[in-house]
Amino acid sequence: MNNALNRAVIETIVRREIKNIHDSPERTTRNLIDLGRFFTEGRFQNLFFQAAQNMLGNENSAYYRLISDVTSNVDTERLVSFGLNLGYNSCTFGADTIRTLESQEHSNIPWSITLSVSGQIYGQLEEVYRSVLEQGKNLGIYTWMIYAQDGIEPLLELLSACPDCAFVLYCSPEEITDSILDEFETLHHVMFAVRWKEGAEAACQLLRARHFLYSVFYVYGEWNAENIRKDTVLCELEHLHPVFTAFVPETGCSGHAREAVYRYICQTRKTQAYPMLLWDPVHDTCLIDRIISEDACLAGFDSDGYLCTFHPDFQRLDSNLFRQPLASIFKREFPKSNKVAP
């Protein structure tokens, strides 16, 4: 079955099951997971759906509440578009492309890329960024984490250009307004990630009222990492109804603090006590990449176009997105002999 037909069949079944999920969230969720296992061939997908089956064997899992809440309050088109772009285009079709190219080029290709984009200079670089997204798709990369600097409105055209990608748009709460959401209304493949600070609650309430898909992210350092491990942060964030909660370390945050937070994330996910998915942008991204292609590869580019790595510590390298093709950068910086893993 070719890629387009395979996705079309999956989409039809997913839409049908979403309609049924309100009557029986437990049964319908298990049906969707069974569907996922039926259509998957890769190691990552099999491991993911096996883990999901094991977790949802717990009838008291808070994830059932999450599923029911999301399907009741998020527009179906957003769930389907973002979900299939992430789960099928990126982690199935894209993952196959990545494995094939890695074996040919003997270098690592990340399954997702983080971009920090400055709205002040974006107009001068729009064609460059469009080219970067197309280069990424040719390499099998369909998931993009976009950190918007100086506003998210300038990025509207860029995100619109790739409806087959899954974009997570990290932004400040003051950027979430009715007028901005009007602009993003038809971009069903975008999930907002709102920074937890003053104004986050109002921003999340607006996103929820407008039936957008959204998450939150919490920036931590040495000074507040302990609050995370005491559950105080999760108790506050639970009321915002995010799909994901990402914990992002400050530059300079010690490895000890980051490892402690990640252990807490893993332990809390196992308890299934909170109706949200906890996410560590460094460790979990590396984990997925290692499962997809054995070697873990983590890449981001700052607003000046320079390649940045994040493990074990932040490092800015000489390779530049604005001057070199993505394939050349990865071949130079991530040869197969160098394994970058947490």
C-alpha positions in Angstrom: 0.0 0.0 0.0 1.5 3.4 -1.0 2.0 6.2 1.4 -1.0 8.4 0.4 -3.4 5.4 0.3 -2.1 4.1 3.6 -2.6 7.5 5.3 -6.1 7.9 3.8 -7.2 4.5 5.1 -5.9 5.3 8.6 -7.5 8.8 8.6 -10.9 7.3 7.7 -10.7 4.9 10.6 -9.4 7.4 13.1 -12.2 9.8 12.3 -14.8 7.1 12.8 -13.2 6.1 16.2 -13.1 9.7 17.4 -16.8 9.9 16.9 -17.2 6.9 19.1 -14.8 7.9 21.8 -17.3 9.8 23.9 -19.6 6.8 24.4 -16.8 4.5 25.4 -13.4 6.1 25.8 -11.7 3.0 27.2 -12.8 0.7 24.4 -12.3 3.2 21.6 -8.9 4.1 22.8 -7.9 0.5 22.9 -9.3 0.1 19.3 -7.1 3.0 18.1 -4.0 1.4 19.7 -4.8 -1.9 18.1 -5.2 -0.1 14.8 -1.8 1.5 15.2 -0.2 -1.8 15.9 -1.8 -3.3 12.8 -0.5 -0.6 10.5 3.0 -0.2 12.0 6.1 -2.0 10.8 8.9 0.0 12.5 10.5 -0.7 15.8 9.6 2.6 17.3 5.9 2.3 16.5 5.7 -1.2 17.8 7.4 -0.2 21.1 5.1 2.9 21.4 1.9 1.0 20.9 3.0 -1.8 23.1 3.8 0.7 25.9 0.4 2.4 25.4 -1.4 -0.9 25.6 0.4 -1.7 28.9 -0.3 1.7 30.4 -4.0 1.8 29.4 -4.5 -1.6 30.9 -4.9 0.4 34.1 -8.6 1.3 34.2 -7.9 4.1 36.7 -5.4 5.8 34.4 -5.7 9.5 34.3 -4.9 9.3 30.6 -8.5 8.2 29.9 -9.6 11.5 31.4 -7.1 13.2 29.1 -8.4 11.5 26.0 -12.0 12.2 26.9 -11.2 15.9 27.7 -9.1 16.4 24.5 -11.7 14.9 22.2 -14.5 16.9 23.8 -12.6 20.3 23.7 -10.3 20.2 20.7 -11.6 20.5 17.1 -11.5 17.1 15.4 -9.7 18.5 12.3 -6.8 19.6 14.6 -6.6 16.2 16.3 -6.6 14.3 13.0 -4.2 16.6 11.1 -1.6 17.1 13.9 -1.9 13.5 15.1 -1.4 11.9 11.6 1.3 14.3 10.7 3.2 13.4 13.8 2.3 9.7 14.1 2.2 8.7 10.4 4.2 11.3 8.3 6.9 11.7 10.9 7.2 8.5 12.9 6.2 6.0 10.2 6.8 7.3 6.7 9.5 9.8 7.7 11.2 7.3 10.0 11.6 4.9 7.1 13.2 7.6 5.0 15.5 8.5 7.8 16.7 4.9 8.2 17.3 4.5 4.5 19.3 7.7 4.1 21.3 7.1 7.2 22.4 3.7 5.9 23.4 5.2 2.6 25.2 8.3 4.0 26.6 6.8 7.2 25.4 9.8 9.2 22.6 10.5 11.6 19.5 12.4 10.8 17.3 13.8 13.7 13.6 12.8 13.6 12.7 16.4 14.6 14.4 19.8 14.5 14.1 22.7 16.9 14.2 26.2 15.3 14.5 29.5 17.1 13.1 32.1 14.7 13.3 35.9 15.2 10.2 37.7 13.9 12.2 40.9 13.4 14.4 39.4 10.7 12.1 36.6 9.4 11.0 38.7 6.4 14.6 38.7 5.1 14.9 34.9 5.5 11.5 33.6 4.6 12.6 31.8 1.5 15.5 30.3 3.4 13.2 28.9 6.0 10.8 27.5 3.4 13.8 25.8 1.8 14.8 24.4 5.2 11.4 22.8 5.7 11.5 21.2 2.3 15.0 19.9 2.8 13.9 18.5 6.1 11.0 16.6 4.5 13.3 15.2 1.9 15.3 13.8 4.7 12.2 12.3 6.5 11.8 15.1 9.1 8.2 16.1 9.5 8.2 17.3 13.2 9.4 20.8 14.0 9.7 22.6 17.4 9.5 26.3 16.7 10.5 28.8 19.3 9.0 32.1 18.2 11.0 35.2 19.2 9.4 38.7 18.7 5.9 37.3 18.0 4.3 34.4 16.2 2.3 36.3 13.5 5.3 36.5 11.1 5.5 32.7 11.1 2.0 32.2 9.8 3.0 31.9 6.1 5.8 29.6 6.9 3.7 27.2 8.8 0.9 27.4 6.2 3.4 26.2 3.5 3.8 22.7 5.0 0.4 21.3 6.0 1.9 17.8 6.0 4.2 18.6 9.0 3.5 18.7 12.7 4.5 22.0 14.3 4.8 22.8 18.0 4.9 26.5 18.3 6.5 27.7 21.6 5.3 31.1 22.6 4.6 33.5 25.5 1.0 33.8 26.8 0.6 37.4 25.9 0.9 36.4 22.2 -2.3 34.3 22.4 -5.1 36.7 21.5 -8.4 36.3 19.6 -7.0 38.1 16.6 -4.0 35.8 16.4 -6.1 32.8 16.7 -8.3 34.0 13.9 -5.2 34.0 11.8 -4.3 30.5 12.8 -7.8 29.1 12.6 -7.2 27.0 9.5 -3.7 25.7 10.5 -4.9 22.4 11.9 -1.4 21.0 12.0 -0.1 23.4 14.6 -0.1 22.9 18.4 0.6 25.9 20.6 3.0 25.5 23.6 2.4 28.3 26.1 5.1 29.2 28.6 4.0 28.9 32.2 4.2 32.4 33.6 1.8 35.3 34.4 -1.0 35.2 31.8 -0.7 31.5 31.0 -4.0 30.6 32.6 -5.9 33.2 30.5 -4.1 32.1 27.3 -5.0 28.5 27.9 -8.6 29.3 28.7 -8.8 31.2 25.3 -7.2 28.3 23.4 -9.6 25.9 25.1 -12.6 28.0 24.3 -11.6 28.3 20.7 -11.0 24.5 20.5 -7.3 24.7 19.7 -4.7 22.0 20.4 -2.3 23.3 23.0 0.3 22.4 25.6 2.4 24.2 28.2 6.1 24.4 28.9 7.8 25.2 32.2 11.3 26.7 32.2 13.4 25.5 35.2 16.8 26.0 36.7 18.6 25.2 39.9 16.3 27.6 41.8 13.0 25.9 41.0 13.7 22.3 40.0 12.7 21.1 43.4 9.2 22.5 43.0 8.7 20.2 40.1 9.7 17.1 42.0 7.3 18.1 44.8 4.3 17.9 42.5 3.4 21.5 43.2 4.0 22.5 39.5 1.8 19.6 38.2 -1.0 20.4 40.5 -1.1 24.0 39.2 -0.7 23.0 35.5 -3.4 20.3 35.7 -6.1 23.0 35.8 -4.9 24.4 32.5 -5.8 21.1 30.7 -2.7 20.9 28.5 -2.1 17.8 26.3 1.6 17.9 27.0 3.6 19.6 29.7 7.3 20.1 28.7 10.0 20.9 31.2 12.7 23.0 29.5 16.0 23.6 31.4 17.6 27.0 31.4 20.9 27.4 29.7 23.5 26.6 32.4 21.2 24.4 34.4 23.4 21.6 35.9 23.3 18.0 34.5 22.4 16.9 38.0 19.2 19.0 38.1 18.2 17.9 34.6 18.7 14.2 35.4 16.7 14.6 38.6 13.8 16.2 36.7 13.9 13.6 34.0 13.8 10.8 36.6 10.7 12.5 38.1 9.1 12.7 34.7 9.6 9.0 34.0 8.3 8.0 37.5 5.3 10.3 37.2 4.4 9.0 33.8 4.3 5.4 35.2 1.9 6.4 38.0 -0.6 7.8 35.4 -1.9 10.1 38.1 -2.1 13.3 36.0 -4.2 13.8 32.9 -1.4 15.2 30.8 1.7 13.8 29.0 5.0 14.9 30.6 7.8 15.6 28.1 11.5 16.3 28.4 12.6 18.0 25.2 16.2 16.6 25.4 15.9 13.1 26.9 12.7 12.1 25.2 13.6 13.5 21.8 16.9 11.5 22.0 15.0 8.4 23.2 12.7 8.5 20.2 15.6 9.1 17.8 17.5 6.2 19.2 14.6 3.8 18.8 14.0 5.0 15.2 17.6 4.7 14.1 19.7 3.3 17.0 22.0 6.4 17.3 20.4 9.3 19.1 20.7 12.6 17.3 19.4 15.9 18.6 19.6 19.1 16.6 18.4 22.7 16.9 19.3 26.0 15.2 19.4 29.4 16.9 18.0 32.5 15.3 21.3 33.2 13.7 21.2 29.9 11.9 23.9 28.1 13.9 23.5 24.4 14.8 23.1 23.8 18.5 23.4 20.6 20.4 21.9 20.2 23.9 23.5 17.1 25.4 25.4 16.9 27.7 25.5 20.7 27.6 24.4 23.4 25.2 27.0 23.9 22.5 26.9 26.2 19.4 28.7 24.8 16.4 30.1 26.4 13.3 27.6 24.8 10.9 25.0 27.3 9.7 21.5 26.7 8.4 21.6 29.9 6.2 24.8 28.9 4.4 24.8 25.1 4.2 22.2 22.4 3.2 20.7 20.4 6.1 22.1 17.1 4.6 25.6 18.5 4.5 25.4 19.8 8.1 24.2 16.4 9.4 26.8 14.5 7.4 29.5 16.7 8.8 28.4 17.0 12.4 26.6 13.7 13.1 28.6 10.8 11.5 27.5 7.3 12.4 30.7 6.8 14.4 29.6 9.6 16.8 26.8 8.5 19.0 25.1 11.4 20.8 22.8 9.9 23.5 21.7 10.8 27.0 
